[in-house]
Amino acid sequence: MLHRDTGRVEHRRFRDFPDALSRNDVVVLNDTRVIRGRLKGRREPGGGRAEVLLLSELEDGLWEALVTPGRRLQPGREMVFGEGELRAEVGERTPSGGRLVRFFGEQDVSAALSRLAEVPIPPYVHRPLHDESDYQTVYARVPGASAAPTAGLHFTPEIVEAVRRRAQAVVRVTLHVGLGTFRPIRTETVEDHTMHAERYSIPEETAEMVTRAAHEGRRVVVVGTSTARALESAADESGALRAGAGETNLFITPGYRFRSVGALLTNFHMPRSTLLALVSAFATREHVMRAYRQAVEMKYRFLSFGDAMLIL
């Protein structure tokens, strides 16, 4: 745990997370679910490998996606998946740096995608998942993400229940993690980085509970940077939250004034990531770097399946 007012660090087990909550806290989870969005096939003509990572469906059969190898998959090039029952044509680049990909086939395209695609896992994970649910939070329910909101991977059903007993309320938002979250910062300065839009949704109950907490001076405890971005994107200057769906390209960097987030649970992130920029904005770069040095010394694990930090 990192206390952002003083920089004090405590080392605890994740099972202690409910004990860090108070009876007045509102806890917010991101209930997005990772889709089966990685397809492996071959290029035509030529037969070389082709891989697609689905990002978002724009209309029936038309997706924004990442394609590999990008240089060999120029507009008009076709790909074949499975035994040929699913085909796709590569289209133009999208403003966010992906590609348009149009799927077609003799069979039902949606059914073929569901059957042939895999749940994508990060490239630094070299072993296949024992079970697809290993890369889903226990409360995931709204399909649409290309990557998991990894702070939530620490929760078991028992810990979720303990949080419900401890806090005043546990509510949900949906932010479908995509390019905006996992694309690294490659610009010379952080401020020049372009954050690509991701889809989010705020239920009425969540808007009411978070708004009431903000106006009554109670703490909103946010699980994950994706949840924080959804709340901050929908909050006004007073912390009041708007219900509804939308897209956000909010890029939170040091100097940002948080409107809704009172505490943040997050994993340990890599340098030059938008996630680390957000965490540094919330707890100051000085406090975060000091905590990270301790994490490295104690051999904490970073990234998706790593350890977590609660910032109070």
N, C-alpha and C positions, 0 to 999 in steps of 0.2 A: 504494500500500500504506500502511495506517495501522498503526503499532505502538502497541497500546493501553496498554502499560506506560509509554511515554514521550510519546506523542502525535506522534512523528516521522512525517513523511509522505514517501513516495518516489513518483515518477511513472514508471510503467513501461508497457510494452505488454502486452496480454493474452497474447500468445504466450509471455511470460516466466513465466506462472503455474506451469507445471511446475517451473521452477527454484526457486520459493519453497518447494517441498515437500522433505521429508526422507525417507530410506529407512524410517523408522519410522511415517510418517503413515498414517492410514486416512482415505480420502476418501469422502464420502457424497453421492450424487446423488438427486434426486427424479425418478422415472421416470414421473410422471403425464403423460397425453396429453390435449390439449384436444379436446373433442368438437365436432362440428358442431352447435352449440347455439343459433344465432341464426336466428329465423324471421321473415320479413316477410310480412304479409298484410293483410287488411282486416276491419273490424268488420261484424257483422250484427246488426240491420238498420243501415242508414246508409251503409255503404261506406267510412267513414274508415279511415285507416291504423291498423295494429296491429302491434306488434312483441313478440316473446317471446325472453327469454334463459333457456335451460334451465339449471337448477342441479343437480338430482339427481332420479333416477327413484325414486319411492317404491314403486310397483308397476307392473305392465304397463299402460302408457298413461297413468299418473298421475304428474305431475312437480311438483316445486317449481320455480318460475320467477319471473323478474321480467317484468312486462308494462308496455307503454307504448302509449298514455297511460293511466296508472293510474286517473285520475279518471273516465275514460270507459269503463273496462273493469271494471265492478262485477260482483259475483257473479251468475252466471246469463247474462252476456253471452257471445255466441258470436263466434268468429273463424274466418276461412276462409283457407286457404293454397293456393298453386298455382292450379290450374284448378278447385278445389273438391274435390279428392280427399282433402284432409286438413282436418278441422275440429277445433275445440277449444272447450271451455266453461270460463270463468273461475270459480274457486271462491273459498273464503274465504282470508283472510290467514293466513300461517304465523307461528309465534313469532319467526322470524328476519327478518320483514318482507317476505318474498316472497308469492307467491300459489300456490294449488293450481290446476293446469291439467290438465284431462282431455281427451285427444286421442281422436278416433274418425274413422272413414271407411269407405268401401266396400272400399278396398284395405288391404293390410297396413300398419298404423300405423307400425311400426318402419322398414319400408322407405321409406315416404313421408317420415318425419322425416329419415332419412339422405340422401335425395335432395334435399329442399327446403331443408334447413337449411344454414347457412354456418358456418365457423369464426369465432367472435366475435373482433374485434380491439378494442383500447381506443378510447374515444371521441375521444381526442386524436390518433389516427392517421387522417388524412383521405384517404389514398390506399388503394385496395384492394390486397390482397396479390398479389404476382406469382404466388405459389404458396402453398398452404395450409401447406406444410412450413416456410415462413418464420416461422411463429408456433408452431413445435414445437421442442423440444430434439432434438438428434441421437440422444439415448438415450431419447426418450419411447416408452412401450410399453403403459401401462395406461390405457385411456380413462376419463375421468370428470371432468376439470377444466373449469371455465368460463373460466379464464385461464391463461396459461403461467407456469411458475416461471421468471421472466425472467433470473435470474442464469445459468441454464443455456444461454440463447440464444447466449452468446459462444463456446461450444465447437464445434469442428469435430471430425470423426472423428479427424483427425491429432493434435489436442491431447488428446483423450480417451486415445488410445493412448500419447502421451507421459506423461500422468499415470499410466497403468498401469505404465509402465516405471520411473517415478520413485518412486512411493509403495509402501508395503508391500501395500496392498489398496485396491480401489475397489469399494464396495458401494452398494446402493440402498435407498431407502424409497419409499413412495408416499403423497403427500398431495395430494388433489384440491382445487386452489385454487378457492375460491368466495367467497361473500359475506364470510366472516370475514376474509379477507385484503384484499379491495379496497374494503370499505366504510369511508369516512373517519370520523375521530373528530369528532363534532359536540357532544359534551357539554362543559360548562364546564371540567371537570377530566378529565385523562386517565384517572384511576382509575374514573370513573363510566361509561366506555364499556363496552358489552356486546359481547364477541367472540362471533360466531355460530359454531356448530360446523362443522367440516370433517372429512371422512372420511380416515383414514390407515391404513397397513398397514406393519408391520415384519417382513421375512423373518427366518427363523432365522439364516441366515448373517450378516446385518447385526447382529442382536442379539449374536451371539457375538463378532464382530470388534470392535464398539464397546465391549462390556463388557470384553473382554480389554485393549483399549487404555486404557480408563479405569483399570483396576486396576494396569496396568503403568506408568502415567504417560506414555503416549504420546499424541500429539496426534490429535484427530479434526477433520479439515478439512471443513467443511460448505458445500455449494454451495446458497446461497439461504436466505432466511428461512423458507420453507415447510418445508424440510428440517430446519432448526433446531427449529421448533415440533414436528415429528413426533418427533424424538429426545427433546426435553425432556419431551414429553407421556408418553413411554414409559419414562423413566429414573427410577430410585429415587435416594435421597440419595447413594449411593455411585457413581452413574454407570452401574450395571448396567441393561441395557436388556431390556424384555419384548418378546418376539416376539408378533405377532398383529395383529388389526385392531381398530379402534375409532373413536371420534369425539373431537375435541378442541376446546375453546373456550378453550384457554390463551392468555392475553393477557400478553405479556412486556413489562414496563415497567422503567424505571430502579430499581435496588434488588434486582432479581431475581438469584438466584445460579444460574449455569449449571452443569448437572451433567455434560453430555456434550460440549458444543461447545467446541473448543479454538481454532479459527480459522474465520472466516466470510467467504465470498465473496458479495457482494451488489451490486445496482445502487444508484444514487442515487435517493432517495425524496423525495416531497413532504412539506411540513409537514402536521401533523395526520393523519398516517397511522400505522396500527398497525405498519407496517414500520419507519418511522423510530424509533418507540418501542423496538422490539426492538433495533435497531442501537445506539441510545443506551444501552440497558441493557448491551449487550455491551462497548462501548468507552468509555463515559461520554459524557454530552452535551457536555461541554467539548471533548473530543478530536474528536468527530464534527463539531461545528459549526465547529471550526477547519479540519478537512479539507474540509468543504463550502464554506467561504469560498474556499479555494484552488481547488476544483473550479469554482466560479462564475467566478472571475477567469480561469481558463484555458479557459473556455467548454466544459467537459465537458457531455455530454448526460445528462439525467435520464430516469427512467421506463423503460418496457419495452424500447425499442430503444436505450437510452443506454449510457453507460460503466459500468464496474464498479469496485468497491473491495474489496481483500482486506485484512481486518482480522486481524492476527497477534497 
